[in-house]
Amino acid sequence: IYGVPSSSFVPRPKVDAMVVQLRPLAKPLLKSSLGTLEHVARFSFMKRRKMLARIFKDWDPKYVALLEECEIDPTLRPQDVSTEKFCNLAQLIEQRGIRLP
């Protein structure tokens, strides 16, 4: 919404800051519990330089199919997957009662 010069802070940072306003989505992306989404994200990012297929295969090879059901390319790394796709994966895992390690 507006900028804040670095001179407004003590000690003075080397960059300026910005004030932004966040508005909630009219229709939330998350249809599972926040805890499930956090667990899925934490599990996926523990080995973030690996592809999702490898992460899920190391856990249990049969769960690689969950990625495909959520239309997530198994060759992607976690940082390349959208928030919406992670929300869908968390919802599917919660619906099926799957427990992540």
Secondary structure, DSSP 8 states (H G I E B T S, - for coil): -EEE-GGGSSS--SS-EEE------SS-S--S-HHHHHHHHHHHHTTTTS-HHHHHHHH-GGGHHHHHHTT--TTS-GGGS-HHHHHHHHHHHHHTT----
